[in-house]
Amino acid sequence: YHRARGKNRDAWCYWQSEPGVWLDRWREASAPAELAQALASLPKDVYMVEATPQFLALYWGERGDSSDLERVATFLKQHA
């Protein structure tokens, strides 16, 4: 846990079904353009990103290098 999310934050959850393909809980590729671009910037072994009004979670294999870790940190900072 790093910090609480800001006020009026929406809730969403996306899974990476295959490299570069992010699907919502209905298995539809429906991410808003800005979020879709941010999801595309994540390392390939990130397989789920979930946001609630309280927290932001990112699940990944942790197999990358320091640049992958930096991309994860940037995503979390932008969406927390």
BALOBA-1460 file (C-alpha; in Angstrom, 3 decimals):
// residues 80
<rec num="1" residu="y" x="0.000" y="0.000" z="0.000"/>
<rec num="2" residu="h" x="1.516" y="3.282" z="-1.074"/>
<rec num="3" residu="r" x="-1.218" y="5.905" z="-0.741"/>
<rec num="4" residu="a" x="-4.942" y="6.355" z="-1.101"/>
<rec num="5" residu="r" x="-6.388" y="7.244" z="-4.486"/>
<rec num="6" residu="g" x="-7.676" y="10.754" z="-5.092"/>
<rec num="7" residu="k" x="-11.316" y="11.744" z="-4.844"/>
<rec num="8" residu="n" x="-13.852" y="10.799" z="-7.515"/>
<rec num="9" residu="r" x="-11.743" y="8.003" z="-8.959"/>
<rec num="10" residu="d" x="-13.503" y="5.435" z="-11.086"/>
<rec num="11" residu="a" x="-13.257" y="1.665" z="-10.683"/>
<rec num="12" residu="w" x="-12.079" y="-0.658" z="-13.433"/>
<rec num="13" residu="c" x="-10.237" y="-3.918" z="-14.018"/>
<rec num="14" residu="y" x="-8.351" y="-5.074" z="-17.115"/>
<rec num="15" residu="w" x="-6.639" y="-8.382" z="-17.906"/>
<rec num="16" residu="q" x="-3.984" y="-8.882" z="-20.564"/>
<rec num="17" residu="s" x="-5.307" y="-11.945" z="-22.409"/>
<rec num="18" residu="e" x="-2.335" y="-11.998" z="-24.778"/>
<rec num="19" residu="p" x="0.517" y="-9.543" z="-25.296"/>
<rec num="20" residu="g" x="-0.966" y="-6.131" z="-26.012"/>
<rec num="21" residu="v" x="-4.626" y="-7.188" z="-25.692"/>
<rec num="22" residu="w" x="-6.316" y="-5.737" z="-22.587"/>
<rec num="23" residu="l" x="-9.852" y="-6.907" z="-21.795"/>
<rec num="24" residu="d" x="-12.355" y="-5.789" z="-19.170"/>
<rec num="25" residu="r" x="-14.372" y="-8.135" z="-16.947"/>
<rec num="26" residu="w" x="-16.792" y="-8.789" z="-19.832"/>
<rec num="27" residu="r" x="-13.814" y="-9.745" z="-22.014"/>
<rec num="28" residu="e" x="-14.225" y="-6.671" z="-24.190"/>
<rec num="29" residu="a" x="-11.428" y="-4.365" z="-25.326"/>
<rec num="30" residu="s" x="-13.188" y="-1.255" z="-24.047"/>
<rec num="31" residu="a" x="-10.521" y="0.762" z="-22.241"/>
<rec num="32" residu="p" x="-10.708" y="4.523" z="-22.844"/>
<rec num="33" residu="a" x="-8.007" y="5.698" z="-25.267"/>
<rec num="34" residu="e" x="-5.831" y="7.314" z="-22.582"/>
<rec num="35" residu="l" x="-5.961" y="4.237" z="-20.343"/>
<rec num="36" residu="a" x="-5.416" y="1.884" z="-23.295"/>
<rec num="37" residu="q" x="-2.253" y="3.793" z="-24.171"/>
<rec num="38" residu="a" x="-1.047" y="3.591" z="-20.557"/>
<rec num="39" residu="l" x="-1.785" y="-0.152" z="-20.404"/>
<rec num="40" residu="a" x="0.181" y="-0.648" z="-23.628"/>
<rec num="41" residu="s" x="3.213" y="0.981" z="-21.982"/>
<rec num="42" residu="l" x="3.383" y="-1.649" z="-19.228"/>
<rec num="43" residu="p" x="5.853" y="-4.571" z="-19.314"/>
<rec num="44" residu="k" x="4.636" y="-7.684" z="-21.143"/>
<rec num="45" residu="d" x="4.423" y="-9.781" z="-17.968"/>
<rec num="46" residu="v" x="1.841" y="-7.485" z="-16.322"/>
<rec num="47" residu="y" x="-1.311" y="-9.566" z="-16.543"/>
<rec num="48" residu="m" x="-3.892" y="-7.590" z="-14.535"/>
<rec num="49" residu="v" x="-4.504" y="-4.014" z="-13.400"/>
<rec num="50" residu="e" x="-7.360" y="-3.191" z="-11.042"/>
<rec num="51" residu="a" x="-8.565" y="0.149" z="-9.691"/>
<rec num="52" residu="t" x="-11.124" y="0.739" z="-6.965"/>
<rec num="53" residu="p" x="-11.966" y="3.995" z="-5.189"/>
<rec num="54" residu="q" x="-9.566" y="2.895" z="-2.421"/>
<rec num="55" residu="f" x="-6.581" y="1.356" z="-4.216"/>
<rec num="56" residu="l" x="-4.772" y="0.557" z="-7.444"/>
<rec num="57" residu="a" x="-3.292" y="-2.927" z="-7.895"/>
<rec num="58" residu="l" x="-1.007" y="-4.271" z="-10.583"/>
<rec num="59" residu="y" x="-0.152" y="-7.968" z="-10.936"/>
<rec num="60" residu="w" x="2.939" y="-9.041" z="-12.838"/>
<rec num="61" residu="g" x="5.649" y="-11.687" z="-13.085"/>
<rec num="62" residu="e" x="8.472" y="-9.368" z="-11.919"/>
<rec num="63" residu="r" x="10.852" y="-10.737" z="-14.535"/>
<rec num="64" residu="g" x="11.970" y="-7.493" z="-16.105"/>
<rec num="65" residu="d" x="14.834" y="-5.132" z="-15.514"/>
<rec num="66" residu="s" x="14.966" y="-1.697" z="-13.907"/>
<rec num="67" residu="s" x="13.346" y="-0.034" z="-16.927"/>
<rec num="68" residu="d" x="10.318" y="-2.337" z="-16.539"/>
<rec num="69" residu="l" x="10.086" y="-1.429" z="-12.873"/>
<rec num="70" residu="e" x="10.213" y="2.260" z="-13.797"/>
<rec num="71" residu="r" x="7.330" y="1.809" z="-16.267"/>
<rec num="72" residu="v" x="5.265" y="0.096" z="-13.547"/>
<rec num="73" residu="a" x="6.033" y="2.905" z="-11.076"/>
<rec num="74" residu="t" x="5.090" y="5.558" z="-13.636"/>
<rec num="75" residu="f" x="1.760" y="3.851" z="-14.342"/>
<rec num="76" residu="l" x="0.952" y="3.598" z="-10.630"/>
<rec num="77" residu="k" x="1.808" y="7.259" z="-10.015"/>
<rec num="78" residu="q" x="-0.329" y="8.425" z="-12.941"/>
<rec num="79" residu="h" x="-3.411" y="6.451" z="-11.914"/>
<rec num="80" residu="a" x="-3.290" y="6.500" z="-8.102"/>
